[in-house]
Amino acid sequence: MIPFEMVEPQSLQEAVSLLDPEEPTIRPVAGGTALMLMMKAGVFQPTRLICLHAIEPEHARITVSGEALRIGAMATLSDVEHDANVAARLPVLKRAMRTLSNVRVRNVARVGGALAHGDPHMDLPPVLAALGAKVSVAGPKGHRELPVEALYSGYYETVLEKNELITSVTVPARNGRKATYMKVTSRTADDWPALGVAVSFAHKDGTIRDPIVIVSAATEKLTRMTSTEKELQGATVDDKALARAGEAAAAEAQILADAHGTAAYKRELLKVYLRRAVRQALAEG
Ligand SMILES: Cc1cc2nc3c(=O)[nH]c(=O)nc-3n(C[C@H](O)[C@H](O)[C@H](O)COP(=O)(O)OP(=O)(O)OC[C@H]3O[C@@H](n4cnc5c(N)ncnc54)[C@H](O)[C@@H]3O)c2cc1C
């Protein structure tokens, strides 16, 4: 491995100041579970890593503000899995953690790293996007906030500047909305998904209202499915409506093949699992 410098700033502000907007070999490191694999594989060779472990502890906390839940970027995925407020308010999020890799990875990986990595196969971003969550970002010019689905610009690409850091993600009040995430793997349940489908919607007078449909793993980047949402809007949950929505999703998604399945296989999965996701969200609340 080529030698590099490792620095440990004591504050978020200092961390931001140590990043360089023009220098891609200087990167923040949170849990390091993704970054170290990239370094071992030789696809990333840092000159300097900015370790975020010593920044203010508030960036690792999970707090309730009104009805919203704020998760600090340095909270581990295990923190999310075991937090009482997450369990009470967002069981869908707790459940998603159970099959996200294994406990060793979850104990080390941070929410900020899981959001910033940009691998479309990751489990956390689609769940948060379906829940209408917003990411807070800090940079030299101050703070900005954006919806989770707006964070991704391509395969392993985000809209973050090289000197910006994710500080937290805020999930709004659910207001009785139904939500679920289906991780579809072609091997073990905790393997990388071939397809991820996350949905949330209000259910009023027997019909679906204001649905959010997110597809991941089968597409170049996490994708919000607006045409499919239009198909579901106002629909009664029955076989015909769900079949129509499945066809709409298969037509809308730009599906790619990978080691987990061909595009044709993933398209069929999407038709089936969108239907299952809506039914599961309704059944589980
Ligand atoms: C064996 C194994 C199996 C896995 N299986 C799964 C799986 O099934 N599902 C799944 O979702 N994931 C899986 N993962 C991936 C895992 O979720 C990610 O590696 C992890 O979430 C990344 O978090 P981290 O804190 O370790 O990030 P790091 O490795 O520290 O960083 C990842 C990227 O994010 C950047 N970054 C980190 N923090 C910030 C921040 N605050 N602001 C801006 N940029 C930041 C880094 O510069 C880097 O580019 C697996 C990983 C391993 C090693």
The ligand as a MOL file (V3000), in Angstrom:
LIG
                    3D

  0  0  0     0  0            999 V3000
M  V30 BEGIN CTAB
M  V30 COUNTS 53 58 0 0 0
M  V30 BEGIN ATOM
M  V30 1 C -18.4670 -7.6720 3.9780 0
M  V30 2 C -19.3820 -6.4950 3.7160 0
M  V30 3 C -20.7120 -6.7310 3.3600 0
M  V30 4 C -21.5970 -5.6780 3.1410 0
M  V30 5 N -22.9220 -5.9160 2.8410 0
M  V30 6 C -23.7780 -4.8680 2.7390 0
M  V30 7 C -25.1790 -5.0640 2.5240 0
M  V30 8 O -25.6870 -6.1680 2.4220 0
M  V30 9 N -25.9660 -3.9590 2.4300 0
M  V30 10 C -25.4590 -2.6940 2.5420 0
M  V30 11 O -26.2050 -1.7320 2.5030 0
M  V30 12 N -24.1620 -2.4990 2.7260 0
M  V30 13 C -23.3140 -3.5430 2.8300 0
M  V30 14 N -21.9710 -3.3160 3.0360 0
M  V30 15 C -21.4620 -1.9580 2.9070 0
M  V30 16 C -21.5030 -1.1950 4.1800 0
M  V30 17 O -22.8410 -0.8550 4.4750 0
M  V30 18 C -20.6910 0.0500 3.8990 0
M  V30 19 O -19.3500 -0.3610 3.7670 0
M  V30 20 C -20.8120 1.0440 5.0220 0
M  V30 21 O -22.1420 1.4450 5.1960 0
M  V30 22 C -19.9720 2.2780 4.7790 0
M  V30 23 O -19.9410 3.0140 5.9800 0
M  V30 24 P -18.5350 3.4360 6.6110 0
M  V30 25 O -18.8560 4.3050 7.7510 0
M  V30 26 O -17.6870 2.2490 6.8800 0
M  V30 27 O -17.9830 4.2880 5.3880 0
M  V30 28 P -16.4710 4.5910 4.9800 0
M  V30 29 O -15.8390 3.3810 4.3950 0
M  V30 30 O -15.7570 5.2700 6.0700 0
M  V30 31 O -16.7450 5.6690 3.8300 0
M  V30 32 C -17.4830 5.3410 2.6610 0
M  V30 33 C -17.5080 6.5770 1.7450 0
M  V30 34 O -18.2490 7.6130 2.3630 0
M  V30 35 C -17.4410 8.7860 2.5540 0
M  V30 36 N -17.8860 9.3430 3.8320 0
M  V30 37 C -17.9100 8.7370 5.0430 0
M  V30 38 N -18.5110 9.5300 5.9510 0
M  V30 39 C -18.8790 10.6540 5.2940 0
M  V30 40 C -19.5630 11.8610 5.7040 0
M  V30 41 N -20.0030 12.0610 6.9430 0
M  V30 42 N -19.7820 12.8080 4.7630 0
M  V30 43 C -19.3600 12.6330 3.4850 0
M  V30 44 N -18.7100 11.5220 3.0420 0
M  V30 45 C -18.4790 10.5440 3.9480 0
M  V30 46 C -16.0140 8.2980 2.5120 0
M  V30 47 O -15.1180 9.2980 2.0900 0
M  V30 48 C -16.1370 7.1700 1.4860 0
M  V30 49 O -16.1200 7.7110 0.1870 0
M  V30 50 C -21.0950 -4.3550 3.2430 0
M  V30 51 C -19.7480 -4.1240 3.5920 0
M  V30 52 C -18.8940 -5.1700 3.8130 0
M  V30 53 C -17.4740 -4.8810 4.1930 0
M  V30 END ATOM
M  V30 BEGIN BOND
M  V30 1 1 1 2
M  V30 2 1 2 3
M  V30 3 2 2 52
M  V30 4 2 3 4
M  V30 5 1 4 5
M  V30 6 1 4 50
M  V30 7 2 5 6
M  V30 8 1 6 7
M  V30 9 1 6 13
M  V30 10 2 7 8
M  V30 11 1 7 9
M  V30 12 1 9 10
M  V30 13 2 10 11
M  V30 14 1 10 12
M  V30 15 2 12 13
M  V30 16 1 13 14
M  V30 17 1 14 15
M  V30 18 1 14 50
M  V30 19 1 15 16
M  V30 20 1 16 17
M  V30 21 1 16 18
M  V30 22 1 18 19
M  V30 23 1 18 20
M  V30 24 1 20 21
M  V30 25 1 20 22
M  V30 26 1 22 23
M  V30 27 1 23 24
M  V30 28 2 24 25
M  V30 29 1 24 26
M  V30 30 1 24 27
M  V30 31 1 27 28
M  V30 32 2 28 29
M  V30 33 1 28 30
M  V30 34 1 28 31
M  V30 35 1 31 32
M  V30 36 1 32 33
M  V30 37 1 33 34
M  V30 38 1 33 48
M  V30 39 1 34 35
M  V30 40 1 35 36
M  V30 41 1 35 46
M  V30 42 1 36 37
M  V30 43 1 36 45
M  V30 44 2 37 38
M  V30 45 1 38 39
M  V30 46 1 39 40
M  V30 47 2 39 45
M  V30 48 1 40 41
M  V30 49 2 40 42
M  V30 50 1 42 43
M  V30 51 2 43 44
M  V30 52 1 44 45
M  V30 53 1 46 47
M  V30 54 1 46 48
M  V30 55 1 48 49
M  V30 56 2 50 51
M  V30 57 1 51 52
M  V30 58 1 52 53
M  V30 END BOND
M  V30 END CTAB
M  END
